[in-house]
Amino acid sequence: AAAVLVARQEASRWDMVTVPVPCSCGSPSAVGEQWDVAMAGLGFASKVIEVGGFGQTRLALYAKDGSEFEPCWQYSTTFNCSVALAVVRHRGSRLLLGSVHLDSHTENLREDPVLAAIAEARAAVGLDAALVAGDFNYAMEPTARAMAFGGKAALVSERLQSELTKAQAQQASKSVTALPEDLQGLLLENLATPAGRMALAKLDGTPEVLALPFGQTASSGGGGGELGALRLTGLGVGTFPTYRLCNKDNLAFTRFAADEAAFGRDEQEFNCCEGPPETAEEPLDSSEKRLLAQDNEAKATRPKGVLTLRSTACISADAVKACYFVDNNKGHSGAIKKRGSCCRLGIGWMDRLYVGDGPGSLAGNDSTERHSQAVQSDPIFILGENDEPLDHALMTWCVDVPFAGASSPFKG
């Protein structure tokens, strides 16, 4: 990889700045450099650019060789939503990098401020490719895809539509409504297995394409193309939702890890539609013993407060409930929240990556047009200060941007 893009939402002032920060709780030199130190330890010691405000959306680009990247534009705002953007020139191409946190209370056009800012960058310096990551705030919702898929996906879609309609009809402008037992049961059942999660992914409400507004484009300083749209990176098969994660009394961490160790199964080897065994005391076959041994080995080196939500995991309904439905008495997790005209379920694959290429801008040496490719990794559940759970998962992607006929992977 040539570089790592770190995109953060509601970023703490203590863990992304590189200058000493006066602090009454300790030595200034002891705080404020965690990301820099971590990236340097991985071989990405050169921070090319950092954009955004403290306590808001931020982005930072770390490179192995900083001289290969030239910052040429940046932008940040918290108006209507929180956005941090930067454009860097790399191998003759202009790459836009973005970190965003969209406003979930806006029913329509919530991504307009982001797209307008990207269009501004396109007009100022031109764009050949883009990587925009963050909390796009689209929850699980009824979709035509789910109805066409049929089965449990269609059933969940129908029931969810009914409950959203009821919540919308409430007179209060703000409300939180718990799901009825039957709908919660359907979600618990399907979130427990890779096949069930694959079916529920048909209810992902995140737009597959974001089209940039028409307008002025820069005609100099880069490749031949101009960016016109962003396309959503797809979900991995069986991936867990990235929001809203809970860990009351450490139940999610303990139950998820125990279930996965006892009967986690690889979907390629087993039919996970059947779900896990009823008890962990059933005899384990050789493959399950291998998985258990691997998990025990991973636990020995796994940092405290870090749990990978593996897409291949089969877990119990109790573990699912602990992860997504039982928060610290706030009652928002796994419930329908109404804010004005916007109603949504508090579960979804909200933390996503969009990529985009200008037509012909990343052509190879043989003039064959090529496009950036991105692959999503499993969500990572993290505990923060005082072991409080972060309600969004940490997400990673491996991105291959074919600059000037040569592949140059990024990780963000």
C-alpha positions in Angstrom: 0.0 0.0 0.0 1.2 3.5 -0.8 -0.9 5.3 1.8 -3.5 5.1 4.5 -6.5 7.4 4.7 -7.9 7.8 8.3 -11.4 9.2 8.3 -13.0 9.9 11.7 -16.2 11.3 13.0 -16.6 13.3 16.2 -12.8 13.0 16.5 -11.3 13.6 19.9 -8.9 16.5 20.0 -6.4 14.3 21.8 -5.8 11.6 19.2 -5.2 13.2 15.9 -3.2 16.4 16.5 0.6 16.4 16.2 1.4 19.5 18.2 1.7 19.4 22.0 -1.6 20.3 23.6 -1.8 21.8 27.1 -3.5 19.3 29.4 -4.2 19.3 33.1 -4.4 15.5 33.2 -0.9 14.8 32.1 2.2 15.7 30.1 1.4 17.5 26.8 3.9 15.2 25.1 2.0 12.2 26.2 -1.2 13.0 24.4 -2.2 14.0 20.9 0.0 11.7 18.8 -1.6 8.3 19.0 -2.5 8.1 15.3 0.8 9.4 14.2 2.7 6.9 16.3 0.5 4.0 15.1 0.8 4.9 11.4 4.6 5.3 11.7 4.7 1.9 13.3 3.0 0.5 10.2 5.4 2.2 7.9 3.3 5.2 7.0 5.4 7.9 8.9 4.7 10.9 6.6 1.5 12.7 7.2 0.7 14.4 3.9 -2.4 16.4 5.0 -4.9 16.7 7.9 -8.3 18.5 7.6 -11.2 19.1 9.9 -12.1 20.4 13.3 -11.7 18.9 16.8 -14.8 17.1 18.0 -15.9 17.0 14.3 -15.2 15.1 11.1 -11.5 14.8 10.4 -9.3 13.1 7.8 -5.6 12.5 7.6 -3.5 10.9 4.8 -0.4 9.0 5.9 2.1 7.9 3.3 5.2 5.8 3.1 6.8 8.4 0.9 5.3 11.9 1.4 7.1 13.3 -1.5 4.8 11.3 -3.9 1.8 13.3 -2.8 1.2 17.0 -3.3 -1.8 18.6 -1.4 -3.6 21.1 -3.7 -7.0 21.8 -2.1 -8.9 21.3 1.1 -12.3 22.1 2.7 -14.2 21.5 5.9 -17.5 22.5 7.3 -20.1 21.6 9.9 -23.0 23.4 8.2 -25.9 20.9 7.6 -23.5 18.0 8.0 -19.9 17.5 8.9 -17.4 17.3 6.0 -13.6 17.2 5.6 -12.2 17.0 2.0 -8.8 17.2 0.5 -7.3 16.8 -3.0 -3.8 15.5 -3.5 -1.9 15.0 -6.7 -0.3 11.6 -7.0 1.4 10.2 -10.1 -0.1 12.9 -12.3 -3.7 12.3 -11.1 -5.9 14.3 -8.8 -7.3 12.3 -6.0 -10.1 13.6 -3.8 -10.2 12.2 -0.2 -13.2 12.7 2.0 -14.5 12.1 5.5 -18.2 12.8 6.1 -20.9 12.6 8.7 -24.3 13.2 7.2 -27.4 14.5 9.0 -29.8 11.6 9.8 -32.6 14.1 10.6 -32.8 15.2 7.0 -35.1 12.8 5.1 -34.1 13.9 1.6 -31.0 15.4 0.0 -28.8 14.8 3.0 -25.8 14.2 0.8 -26.2 17.5 -1.1 -23.7 19.5 1.0 -21.1 16.8 0.4 -21.7 16.7 -3.4 -21.7 20.5 -3.7 -18.3 20.6 -1.9 -16.9 17.9 -4.2 -18.2 19.8 -7.2 -16.4 22.9 -5.9 -13.1 20.9 -5.8 -13.8 19.6 -9.3 -14.2 23.2 -10.5 -11.1 24.4 -8.6 -8.5 21.8 -9.4 -10.2 19.0 -11.4 -10.7 15.5 -10.2 -9.6 12.1 -11.6 -10.7 9.8 -8.7 -12.3 10.0 -5.3 -12.5 8.1 -2.0 -15.1 9.3 0.4 -15.7 7.4 3.7 -17.8 8.1 6.7 -21.2 7.8 8.4 -23.7 8.3 5.6 -26.5 7.6 8.1 -28.7 5.3 6.0 -30.3 2.7 8.1 -32.0 -0.6 7.4 -35.3 0.2 5.6 -38.0 -1.4 3.4 -36.8 -1.8 -0.2 -37.9 -3.2 -3.5 -34.8 -5.4 -3.5 -35.9 -7.0 -0.3 -39.4 -7.7 -1.7 -37.9 -9.2 -4.9 -35.5 -11.3 -2.8 -38.5 -12.8 -1.0 -38.4 -15.0 2.1 -37.4 -13.5 5.4 -36.0 -10.3 3.7 -39.5 -9.6 2.3 -41.2 -10.4 5.6 -38.9 -8.0 7.5 -39.4 -5.3 4.9 -43.2 -5.6 5.1 -43.2 -5.5 8.9 -40.7 -2.7 9.1 -42.8 -0.6 6.7 -45.8 -1.1 8.9 -44.0 0.0 12.1 -42.3 3.0 10.4 -45.7 4.1 9.2 -47.1 3.9 12.7 -44.2 5.9 14.1 -44.5 8.5 11.5 -48.2 9.0 12.4 -47.4 9.9 16.0 -48.1 13.6 16.8 -44.8 14.1 18.7 -42.0 15.5 16.6 -39.5 13.4 18.6 -40.1 9.9 19.7 -38.4 6.5 20.2 -40.5 3.4 19.6 -39.4 -0.2 20.6 -40.0 -2.8 17.9 -42.8 -5.4 18.5 -41.7 -8.8 19.6 -42.3 -10.5 16.3 -40.2 -8.0 14.2 -37.4 -8.0 16.8 -37.5 -11.8 16.7 -37.1 -11.8 12.9 -34.1 -9.5 13.2 -32.5 -11.6 16.0 -32.9 -14.8 14.0 -31.4 -13.4 10.7 -28.6 -11.4 12.2 -27.3 -14.5 13.9 -26.1 -16.2 10.6 -24.2 -15.2 7.5 -27.1 -16.3 5.3 -29.6 -14.3 7.4 -27.4 -11.2 7.3 -27.0 -11.5 3.6 -30.8 -11.5 3.3 -31.2 -8.5 5.6 -28.6 -6.6 3.5 -31.3 -6.3 0.9 -32.8 -3.7 3.2 -29.7 -1.5 3.1 -30.9 2.0 2.4 -27.6 3.5 1.3 -27.8 4.9 -2.3 -25.7 2.9 -4.7 -24.7 6.0 -6.7 -24.3 9.6 -5.8 -24.3 11.9 -8.9 -22.4 15.1 -8.7 -24.2 18.3 -9.8 -23.5 19.6 -13.2 -21.2 22.7 -13.3 -17.9 24.1 -14.1 -14.9 21.7 -14.3 -11.2 22.4 -14.3 -9.5 21.5 -17.6 -5.9 21.5 -16.6 -3.5 19.8 -14.3 -4.4 16.2 -14.5 -5.7 13.3 -16.5 -8.2 13.4 -19.2 -11.4 12.7 -17.2 -13.6 14.7 -14.9 -15.4 13.0 -12.0 -19.2 12.8 -12.4 -20.4 10.3 -9.8 -19.5 8.2 -6.8 -20.4 4.5 -6.5 -21.0 2.7 -3.2 -18.6 -0.1 -2.2 -20.6 -3.2 -1.7 -21.1 -5.1 1.5 -19.2 -8.3 2.2 -21.4 -11.4 2.2 -22.7 -11.9 5.7 -21.3 -8.7 7.1 -22.7 -7.4 10.4 -24.4 -4.0 10.6 -22.1 -1.2 11.7 -24.6 0.6 13.9 -25.9 0.8 16.7 -23.5 -1.3 18.8 -24.1 -1.9 22.5 -22.2 -3.7 25.3 -24.2 -3.2 28.4 -22.4 -5.1 31.3 -20.0 -6.4 28.7 -22.6 -8.8 27.5 -22.0 -8.3 23.8 -18.2 -8.9 24.0 -18.5 -12.0 26.2 -21.5 -13.6 24.4 -20.2 -12.9 20.8 -16.7 -14.2 21.6 -18.1 -17.3 23.4 -20.5 -18.2 20.7 -18.0 -17.7 17.9 -15.4 -19.8 19.8 -17.9 -22.6 20.5 -19.6 -22.9 17.1 -18.5 -20.2 14.7 -18.5 -21.7 11.2 -17.0 -20.8 7.8 -19.9 -20.4 5.3 -17.8 -22.2 2.7 -17.6 -25.3 4.8 -20.9 -25.3 6.6 -24.6 -24.5 5.9 -24.9 -21.5 8.2 -28.6 -21.2 7.4 -29.1 -24.0 10.0 -27.6 -21.7 12.7 -25.4 -22.7 15.6 -25.9 -25.9 17.7 -28.4 -25.5 20.5 -25.8 -25.9 23.1 -22.0 -25.3 23.2 -21.6 -28.8 24.8 -22.3 -30.7 21.6 -19.2 -32.5 20.2 -17.0 -30.3 18.0 -15.8 -31.8 14.7 -12.2 -31.2 13.5 -13.0 -28.0 11.6 -14.7 -26.5 14.6 -11.8 -27.5 16.9 -9.5 -25.7 14.4 -11.6 -22.6 14.6 -11.7 -22.7 18.4 -7.9 -23.1 18.5 -7.5 -20.2 16.1 -9.8 -18.0 18.2 -8.0 -18.9 21.4 -4.7 -18.0 19.8 -6.2 -14.7 18.5 -7.5 -13.9 22.0 -4.0 -14.2 23.4 -2.8 -11.2 21.3 -6.1 -9.4 20.7 -6.0 -5.9 22.4 -8.5 -5.4 25.2 -11.7 -3.7 24.0 -11.4 -4.9 20.4 -13.9 -7.4 18.8 -13.9 -8.3 15.2 -17.5 -9.0 14.0 -16.5 -11.7 11.5 -18.9 -12.1 8.6 -18.5 -15.9 8.8 -19.7 -16.0 12.5 -22.8 -17.9 13.6 -23.9 -16.6 16.9 -26.9 -16.9 19.2 -29.9 -14.6 19.4 -28.8 -13.6 22.8 -25.5 -12.4 21.4 -27.2 -10.4 18.7 -29.6 -8.9 21.2 -26.6 -7.8 23.4 -24.9 -6.3 20.4 -27.8 -4.3 18.9 -30.8 -4.1 21.2 -29.6 -3.6 24.8 -28.0 -0.2 25.5 -27.3 1.6 28.7 -30.9 2.4 29.4 -31.2 5.0 26.6 -33.5 2.8 24.6 -32.4 3.9 21.2 -30.7 0.7 20.1 -32.8 -1.5 17.8 -35.7 1.0 18.1 -37.4 3.3 15.6 -36.4 6.9 16.2 -38.5 9.8 14.9 -37.1 13.3 14.4 -39.5 15.6 12.6 -40.4 14.1 9.2 -37.6 11.5 9.4 -38.2 8.0 10.9 -35.6 5.3 10.9 -34.7 2.0 12.5 -31.5 2.3 14.7 -29.8 -0.6 12.9 -27.9 -0.4 9.6 -24.7 -0.5 7.5 -24.1 3.2 7.9 -20.4 3.5 7.8 -19.5 3.2 4.1 -17.0 4.1 1.3 -17.8 5.6 -2.0 -15.3 5.6 -4.9 -15.3 7.4 -8.2 -13.3 7.8 -11.4 -13.4 10.3 -14.1 -14.0 8.7 -17.6 -10.7 7.8 -19.1 -8.7 9.6 -16.3 -7.1 6.4 -15.0 -6.5 4.7 -18.3 -3.7 2.2 -18.4 -0.7 2.4 -20.7 -2.6 0.4 -23.3 -5.4 3.1 -23.2 -7.8 0.6 -21.7 -10.0 2.3 -19.2 -9.7 1.0 -15.6 -11.5 1.8 -12.5 -10.7 2.0 -8.8 -11.6 -1.2 -6.9 -12.4 -1.4 -3.1 -13.0 -4.4 -0.8 -14.6 -4.0 2.6 -13.2 -5.8 5.6 -15.2 -7.0 8.7 -16.5 -4.4 11.1 -14.5 -4.0 14.3 -16.3 -3.3 17.6 -14.3 -1.0 19.9 -14.6 0.1 23.5 -13.5 3.6 24.3 -12.8 5.5 27.5 -14.0 3.8 30.6 -14.8 0.8 28.4 -17.8 2.6 27.0 -18.8 1.1 23.6 -18.5 3.2 20.4 -21.9 2.9 18.8 -20.4 2.8 15.3 -18.0 0.1 14.1 -14.4 0.8 12.9 -14.5 0.0 9.2 -11.5 -0.7 6.8 -11.3 -1.0 3.1 -8.4 -2.0 0.8 -8.6 0.3 -2.3 -6.7 -0.1 -5.6 -6.5 3.1 -7.6 -4.8 2.4 -11.0 -2.7 5.6 -11.4 -0.9 6.1 -14.7 -1.0 2.4 -15.6 0.4 1.3 -12.2 -1.7 0.0 -9.3 -1.3 2.0 -6.1 -3.4 0.5 -3.3 -4.8 2.7 -0.5 -6.2 1.7 2.8 -8.8 3.9 4.5 
